[in-house]
Amino acid sequence: MCKLLVKAICGLVCVLFLVAFISSAQESKVLGEVRFEGATKVEKDAGVWIDGNYMGYLKELHGDKKVMLIPGEHEISVRESGYDDFLKKVVVEPGQVQTIDVKLHPSPHSMTPDVTAELKLTVKPGRAAVFLDGSYVGHASEFGGLHSMLVSPGKHRIKVGLPGYRTFETEINLLAGQKSEVKTELVQGSIQQASPEIKPQ
């Protein structure tokens, strides 16, 4: 009896794997893949939005985080603080792979304040997008550990978000030369709860 039960369970597991494999193979024929290439650390750490939704930072979008899109036209935006946005429209074909070469150029309007304060972020997950006063400045892991963000003294609004998690927001008031730290672990939630909050400004 036990042997029959074991055989039945093994047979069921094999069928489930086969169904999952066929489903995955069919999905890959329907969807198209978009890959990203960046020559420097600036591009590799830049945030990627597709059709207004944050996907993550460029160098992580491969493997289990690879970008699979439904066929048709999509709008891609890649951004990093201090650089002009990289904007591109792509047409995705079913089952096709296309690679986008991202090049970011320093923004002539970007200015570093003469007097600054330091802000460190300890955020989980580290891939979450960080906004300072409504502008995207990078992903959270860029401003943790030995790294920090230089900001002008005064009151600032910090927003951290990632699809699948609830958006975190806080206000800080910094003095010149002050070192401060914001710590948070994002709470899981639905994509709908997060994505409107972390679209590019």
N, C-alpha and C positions, 0 to 999 in steps of 0.2 A: 504493500500500500504506500509506504514512504517513498519507494523508488518511483512509483507511478506519479506521485505528487511532485517529486523533484523534477522528473522529466516534463511534466505539464508546465511547471513554473519556468524551466529552461526554455521550453518551446515558446511560451508567451513572451519572455524577454527577447528572444531572437526575432519574433514577429514585430515587437515594438521598435527594436533597433532598425529593422528593415523598413518599416513605415516612416520612421524619422529620417532615414537616409534618403528614401525616395522623395519625401516631402522637401528635404533640403536641396536635393538635386533639381527638383522642379522649380523651387524658389529661385535658385541661382540662374536658371534659364529665363525667368520672368524679369528679375531685377538686373540692374547694371551696377558695376562697381566704379567708384571714383577714388583714385589714389592721389596723394599729395606729395610733392617733392619740395624741399627747401634747402638752399645751399648753406645758410649760416644759422647760428643759434637763434638769431632774431626771428627768422621764419619758422624754425622748428618749435619755438615756444609760443608762436602766435595762436590766437583763438580762431576757430573756424565756425562759421554760421552757414547753414544751408536753408534757404527759404525762410530766413529770419529766426531759425532755431539753433541754439548753441549745441555743437557736436562734441567739443573737447579741443585740446590743443594739437597742432599739426602732427608732431612726431609720434603721438600715441594712436593715431587713426589707422591702425593696421591690425592684422590678426583677429582676435575676437571683437575688436572695436573698429573693424574695417567698415567703410561707408558703402552701403547698398541702397540704391534709390530706385523708385519706380520709374519706368521709361517716361521721357518727356523733358521739358525744359526746367532747369533749376537755377536758382540764383545763389552764387557762392560769395561769401564775404570773409576775408581773412584780415584780422586786425591785431595790432600790437601798439602799446602806448608809445607815443613819440614818432610814430610812422603813419604815412598815409595808408588808408584802407586799400586792400587789393580786392577788386570786384570783378567778377566774371560770370557770364551766363553760359551754361553748358547744356547740351542736349544728350540725355542718357538713352542709350539703345539697350534693348533686352539682351542679357547675357554677355554684354561687352564690358571691357575694362578700359578706362581712360585715365591718363595721368596728367595732373595739373601742376605745372612748374610755377611755384609762388615766389615772387620777388617783391620785397617791401622796400620803400624808399623813405628816408627821414623826412618828417614833415617840417616845412619851413616855419610853421606856426608854433611848433613845440618849444616851450621855454622851461628851464629849470629855475625855480625860485632861488634868490640869493641867500635867504634865511630859510632853514628847513628844520623839521622835526623828523624823527625816525619812527616808522610804524612796522611792526612785525606781525605776520598773520600765521597762526597755527590752526589750520583748518583740515578737517577730514570730510570727504575725500579731497586730496590735494589737486585734483583736476578741475575743481569747480572754478567758474568764472568770477573774477573780482571786479567790482565797479567802485570807483571813487567819485563821489558827487555826480553820479549818473554816467560817467565815462568809463569804458572798459580799460583796465590797466594791466591785465595779465591773469594767469591762473594761480590759484592759491599757493601751490608749492614753490612758486618763484619768490615768495616773500616770507618764507619760513627758514628755520635752521640758522645759517650764518648770514642769510640775506634779509634785507629789510627794504621798505619803501620810503623814499624821501618825499615829504609833503610839506607844503607851506603851513606855518602856524595858524591856528584858528579852528573853527568848527568844520567838521567834514562828515559826510554820510557814506557809510560803507555798506555795500550790498554784495552778498555771495550767493551764487545759485548754480544749480546743475539739474538738468532734466531728470526726473525720478526722485527729487528731493525737495523739501520745503525750502523756500528762499529765506536766508538769514539777513536781517538788516539791523544796523546799529548806528549811533552817532557818537563821535569822539570830539573832544576839544583839546587841541595840543598847543603847548607853549614852545617857543623857539628853543631848539636844542634838546627838547624832551624826547625820551625813548619810551614808546608805549607798545603794548601787545594786545591783539584781539584773538581770543581762542574760541573755537566753536566746532561742534560736530554736527553736520547737517542731518536732519531727521528725514527718513525716507517718506516719500509721498508720491502722488501721481504726477505724470508728466504735465498734465493740465495745471496743476498747482504751481509748477515751477517755470515752465517755458515762457509765459507772457512776461514774467519778471526779469528774464535775462536776455531779452532781445537787444541787439545793439542800439545804442542811443544816437 
